[in-house]
Amino acid sequence: MKAFVFPGQGAQFPGMGKALYEENPEAKALFEKANEILGFRITDIMFDGTDEELKQTRVTQPAIFLHSVILAKTTPDFNPDMVAGHSLGEFSALVANGTLAFEDGLKLVYQRAMAMQEACEINPSTMAAILGLADEKVEEICGQITNEVVVPANYNCPGQLVISGSNKGIEIACEKMKEAGAKRALPLPVGGAFHSPLMEPAREKLQKAIEETTFSEPICPVYQNVSTTAVSNVSEIKANLIAQLTAPVKWTQSVQNMVKDGAVDFVECGPGKVLQGLVKKIHPEAQVSGL
């Protein structure tokens, strides 16, 4: 069975989507429609912007979404048996499997980006990657820090877990992780504590937008970050999507469940190759490729 997976924030690069725009008239029309919906020419930043310009959350999230979704939409015989997305990538996956219309997906992603940006300004916070420590140990250390917010945020693959929290909390946690034997405890260059309770203001805003959006029956199940299992029920998809901003991204568990349900072939749809690498670490026998 074939699983299509969609990357999240961090996969962006200058020039992303340019060849697609130039070589495919259908792709060009979708990119132009996106410029219109957003009210600014995101394509100019994607194709010719600097790393710095691309790094702004309001640009990064819709840019990765557009690259991923337009690739899927312009791929002949795009016929997934299952889909999943890492964090932001879940929105791309939901357009790819027909749950969300292209326009609605883009509007939600832009609202999500702006709400997250705002939440970061309210609560200055950050994230850190913990390498070479068992997930249970990372969870245990986070649980011991009670006077600051620190939680496991991204279960990327065995031995690679990202934590999220207040600046002080992450600083304390990184020290404790190193003492416990982590190979590295690396603060990440992100604007805030994504997938933590500090994103609550963004979750509330996004919840309203999601509830007002039309969701349709998907053509195949989505393995969501929050539940990690195959979901096709529209109200369940909505609830998981709302919970996603303050809950951890359980990528390891999602891939394991996709394999259990028959996925052999994983195709990464979007910029970069991050997910191909993670899938290989989670399930070395998997076939991985990119579109």
Steps between C-alpha positions, in 0.01 A plus 500: 500500500609853426511772767552865411660713773517878519775705670464774760675824589877493443485335155495832313783617272547797263379413149244246627225426247653715226553219246148374567358849434699545181446155352140420588210730397263339753754560779550861385123562518484361856799709613338813353171417671696476828655845446148635458361327812793611720500856369876502438727328248630211708645354180750790478631412848502125429683528169733796561490580874781453751517235773414773747183607314389139461548439873215732605221274625236686292702409188650162595178317578299596188813457282558139610128426478481637145808316376371172646137527391570626149749216449231252603231666289714502185636144534331271246314205660544638851326219685613454863386212719571712806644844584668671796666835562752622755341786696419763233522216245176357635313783324672411170406134554134597556485689170676213323244244623203723417394593855570870443466711186825666381374851582371403845823317585706805405283738704523275806878466467538879474274554803699234687827675417376840615346356819824316584704814435275691741518228766881512476493874566274453806723225646868521396594134482701247300574136412803266517594173332607219731713236328601157624270468800204260536159664461400382850804671654423827321139481621617430855736801506232732356263376770751587775513868401189631669560875539542560122317373191697219327334222300592242234388660171618295200561125512699506175666158508654275769777698670384836364242687703436875493390669821309825526448756776597826668851631434603429859336157498682394184831622642452292818379197302799508261740488797312209655483311169878529457555378857275203422719404204344675197744521209375849432249743643474765236285816525325555164474828308120520526269782598318324781390191690294324233293197607499605865242655737656841416323477160157512667417854369573378145298182550193700604523721191556209267216299656250766394637505143502118474142475629385748233671307217336230288664158536412220252528121508864411419602266214733317741578507873732754660730402787485808721770634732275485804334159456770320288238263357300489174222761507228548237223643716462872433412611854791297637737658247383847609542424872853365447593800287382740771692309770817491289642843588536428872559123476817312397566387142516122531678434172683183610174341612312614185758341267502180709120480466513564126749213463280279718206581270693400188706802385814386316565796277536851654502797260595843639301771330646847544832678552800315645562140607462521877210255524668243276788493748268471801292221343820302429609537864157391627463210254825416316325258260270771360540618140536879504501753216402859426274657238 
